[in-house]
Amino acid sequence: MSAIATELAGERVLLLPQKAMYWPAARTLMVADIHFGKAASFRALGVPVPRGTTSANLAALETLLTTHDTQRIVFLGDFLHAKAAQAPATLQAMLDWRRRHRELELLLVRGNHDWHAGDPSTLLDVTMADEPHASGPFALCHHPDVDCEGYVIAGHVHPVFHLRTTRESLRLPCFLLGTTRAILPAFGAFTGGHSLIPEATDRVYVAADDMVFPIEKR
Amino acid sequence: MSPAFPRPRPLPSRQPPVPPGEAALPARPPAAGSPAGPSREAVEAWFTARGWSIFPFQREVWDAACHGTSGLLHATTGAGKTLAVWLAALQRAQASRKPGLRVLWVTPMRALAADTLRALQSSAADLLPAWQVESRTGDTDSGTRARQARSLPHALVTTPESLTVLLSRPEAKELFAQLDMLVVDEWHELMGNKRGVQTQLALARLRNWQPGLMVWGLSATLGNLQQARDVLAPDGTIVEGHLRKELLIDTLVPDHPSRFPWAGHLGLQMLEPVASEIAQHASTLVFCNTRSQAELWYQNLLDARPEWAGVLALHHGSLDKEVREWVEQGLKQGMLKAVVCTSSLDLGVDFLPVERVMQIGSAKGIARLLQRAGRSGHAPGRTSRATLVPTHSLELLEAAGAIEAVRERRIEPRPPPEKPLDVLVQHLVTVALGGGFRSDELLAEVRTAWSYRALSQDEWQWALDFVARGGQSLSAYPEYRRVLPDEEGIYRVPDAAIARRHRMGIGTIVSEATVQVKYMNGSALGSVEEGFIARLAKGDHFLFGGRILEFVRMHEMTAFVRRATGAKGAVPRWQGGKMPLSSELAHAALEQLRRATEGRYDGPEMQAIKPLLEIQQRWSALPTPHTTVIEAMESREGHHLFVYPFAGRSVHIGLASLLAYRIARARPATFSIAVNDYGFELLAPEALPWREALDEGGAFTTDHLLEDVLASLNASELSQRRFREIARIAGLIFQGYPGQPKSNRQLQASSSLFFEVFRKHDAGNLLLTQAQREVLEQELELGRLRTTLQELQRRRPSFHEVRRATPFGFALMVERFREKLTTERLSDRVARMLRELEKAAGP
């Protein structure tokens, strides 16, 4: 597991190749844009997306829980993709997972999709919050441009970095760490990405397989 | 001020577009019963009255149609073939009290519909004035559509897409109850692609309703004319209407061939010679292979000859419809000195005043060259003349080959696609909307379409499951319902929103998302791809429609611009498949090289290229039908391998991927691949023992060919790109259209995302298989690939270590678009790329 340790607002955090962030001092895992039930919403609208993305999302969380001592998972918005994500099969899979991790604290900072989709079932026992949600030095948000006290940790944009050499180019999900905010890559198994041009003050880290690489400024 | 057409004229674009011919019919009564059509005598008298004589092929078509025989009319462009078929239809008209559509005229391009409509209307006005003749295409306004939906006219000109939309109406069967004849115009343009398959399926439906339906296809010259007939009208006859016309193909040979560039696509160094040729003729069409090239040529011609402002025009598919129509009118009336154009002017009615055709760069195929040449010299006593204008030295070789191939009339075939499942999936939803279907009945009907004649029960069941359940029955999704059987087993679309989305998405042409380009006052200029606009910042200049424009802002799928002066800025690039050189043309070029090795340089083209070929021979060797030249070279960029099989770019992509894969199987590597029509280049960042790799395991063997090609596909991005088109046609991706509010945000996902998810969670999905098959058959031309490998095995390899790029190698080295093939792990690849960047940045 080749995560990268760095400091944000004086706190030590780990950038994980699974496109999540771990905050050891608070035993907190942060995950942005998981978009549960996106495939189900597509199916409900007549677009046949295969099954398996919900279990892939849950399995990915499961892996992180076994490798990182976690007391709380923070979902930085877009937990559910749309109303149709409340479909019974999707919910059942999530409840089964929740039952195995009863002790875990789940916090959801509502994102734009959550406003349309509605809050997740109370059976899932998720604490709901609106952005910005203060936690230590951090302001937990969905949108990166929230004007507030604290160092913003957000998602929403599904950032992707375009790595280019003279011969090759690759699109890779990335972390953008700025002076006032950090943006996490999208975690979901069925989410795309948007190429972003990092701001001059951003530190960029890309995730590939089981590695995270810093991108040097030049 | 507006150079896309004569400058003094302001943009003619305030009023909303009105489909020609329909403005005159604001509120016609429903197409009522009508009298019988004209007799043969009346038709002949009509010709005589005009001072025209009747061609034998026209009588042949009339006689055949009289007996109810279907067929294919093979003829060059011109009113002759339209009248042959149309007047046959009129003569067949029975007196009837029943209203309804009698003749359906399918044309491949919306732009052609307007001209065809005018031609049909003017003769019908004299011969059968009671008939209503209208058009229905994507350009038709909603009022007219609604009226037509209640009752169709007696004759309707339409496109395959609009026809399919009609078939999706619940009352489709009644709409076509009186149909007597279906005409497919420019069938050669349709039969080789999925729009042709869409036409076949529509035809199967109409034939099922009207077993006696007469079908006529109109086609230009093709290498597989019999097949063209079989696909459309298996019992039909072939009528030969081809008038052998004087045809002259020549080349504009550069004055100083030794100073002519070795590579390039634009060919602007030929500007002056082209301009002086234009000056000597009343009217010239200058064909370019891409829209961006046309934009540049137009601008540069105007800079070179400012006095042509007003008589030099630009025409390509992304320009606003009114601009295009204005140019076409100007051509017809002989008001334009020259028009710089793309394939947008390949088809359609003739422009009598055109004396000369110039082809900038390779025409890529003999049929295409003939088609374009045929656009000139229609005035009496004139010869069709096309002049090839090479954009780099090696095209002289191709020109020499082309001229010989034209002389021998070696024309390419256009094979129809084999059972594309994405088109079938779309058709199932269409028919479910258009009255519904029973599985066994529709299967029988679909199998009457040529492309699906061998559709297996399994494939059918898969397509049905795909639309009904979202996949195979084992993994049925309860929330998914696109098409469902009712209590009687009739499949229908239960959801109105799905029905609406399907009708909007009908079509098999896949284009990039485009945005409208408009002036601040709202007048439209045309459209460019979204990706291009996305790269522009406010204030950036770009060249479009022959003008320098400044980008102001983007608002809801519209880019607002204003005129600018000064720096030209970027030229938009429009996606669009690069045409591969046909094997006919490639072989013709290789034959010229063989003669060169014997010291034979026939004709001015070969004389001009002689010094260059001598350099190639000195530094390396000349490829011939008996030798494969292979060159290895080292440069700052890395380690290059050049191979010249002369098999056309699509085969070269396949060959290069195969070879790269076979080399990289033993040692993980990433290759950058460049191809052109003559050969390909593999470029590796690290040194590879090319020679041993080529010698050791039969790099060009046909053993395990399919297996290796499939594996090489997984290592490259070809299938993924192909999947984009399939995903859209099969209804996975909903595009919406310009002007439409951003609907269904929750439905947004890219095809690459679908590709990933399918590959991970539903690897057996037939749409993935289809993507692979299409890459194999259409992009890589597997059949041709196999033949080429066999040829390569027979040819003697001639391996050369070269110190600098040879003339043939240079053209590949400067190729910008490159395929990637990698067998490295993603993280290893990222690590290596970061190392390279670090090294390049220096200490």
HADDOCK unambig.tbl for C-alpha pairs under 7 A between the chains (distance, minus, plus):
assign (segid A and resid 42 and name CA) (segid B and resid 747 and name CA) 6.35 0.50 0.50
assign (segid A and resid 43 and name CA) (segid B and resid 479 and name CA) 6.22 0.50 0.50
assign (segid A and resid 43 and name CA) (segid B and resid 480 and name CA) 4.73 0.50 0.50
assign (segid A and resid 44 and name CA) (segid B and resid 479 and name CA) 5.04 0.50 0.50
assign (segid A and resid 44 and name CA) (segid B and resid 480 and name CA) 4.93 0.50 0.50
assign (segid A and resid 44 and name CA) (segid B and resid 481 and name CA) 6.96 0.50 0.50
assign (segid A and resid 46 and name CA) (segid B and resid 480 and name CA) 5.75 0.50 0.50
assign (segid A and resid 46 and name CA) (segid B and resid 481 and name CA) 5.81 0.50 0.50
assign (segid A and resid 46 and name CA) (segid B and resid 482 and name CA) 4.97 0.50 0.50
assign (segid A and resid 46 and name CA) (segid B and resid 498 and name CA) 6.62 0.50 0.50
assign (segid A and resid 47 and name CA) (segid B and resid 731 and name CA) 7.00 0.50 0.50
assign (segid A and resid 47 and name CA) (segid B and resid 732 and name CA) 5.42 0.50 0.50
assign (segid A and resid 48 and name CA) (segid B and resid 470 and name CA) 4.54 0.50 0.50
assign (segid A and resid 50 and name CA) (segid B and resid 758 and name CA) 6.46 0.50 0.50
assign (segid A and resid 50 and name CA) (segid B and resid 761 and name CA) 6.18 0.50 0.50
assign (segid A and resid 50 and name CA) (segid B and resid 762 and name CA) 6.09 0.50 0.50
assign (segid A and resid 51 and name CA) (segid B and resid 761 and name CA) 6.67 0.50 0.50
assign (segid A and resid 52 and name CA) (segid B and resid 761 and name CA) 5.91 0.50 0.50
assign (segid A and resid 165 and name CA) (segid B and resid 833 and name CA) 6.52 0.50 0.50
assign (segid A and resid 165 and name CA) (segid B and resid 837 and name CA) 6.38 0.50 0.50
assign (segid A and resid 167 and name CA) (segid B and resid 672 and name CA) 6.58 0.50 0.50
assign (segid A and resid 190 and name CA) (segid B and resid 753 and name CA) 6.88 0.50 0.50
assign (segid A and resid 190 and name CA) (segid B and resid 757 and name CA) 6.88 0.50 0.50
assign (segid A and resid 192 and name CA) (segid B and resid 749 and name CA) 6.86 0.50 0.50
assign (segid A and resid 192 and name CA) (segid B and resid 753 and name CA) 6.13 0.50 0.50
assign (segid A and resid 208 and name CA) (segid B and resid 826 and name CA) 6.22 0.50 0.50
assign (segid A and resid 208 and name CA) (segid B and resid 827 and name CA) 5.20 0.50 0.50
assign (segid A and resid 209 and name CA) (segid B and resid 826 and name CA) 6.45 0.50 0.50
assign (segid A and resid 209 and name CA) (segid B and resid 827 and name CA) 5.74 0.50 0.50
assign (segid A and resid 211 and name CA) (segid B and resid 827 and name CA) 6.52 0.50 0.50
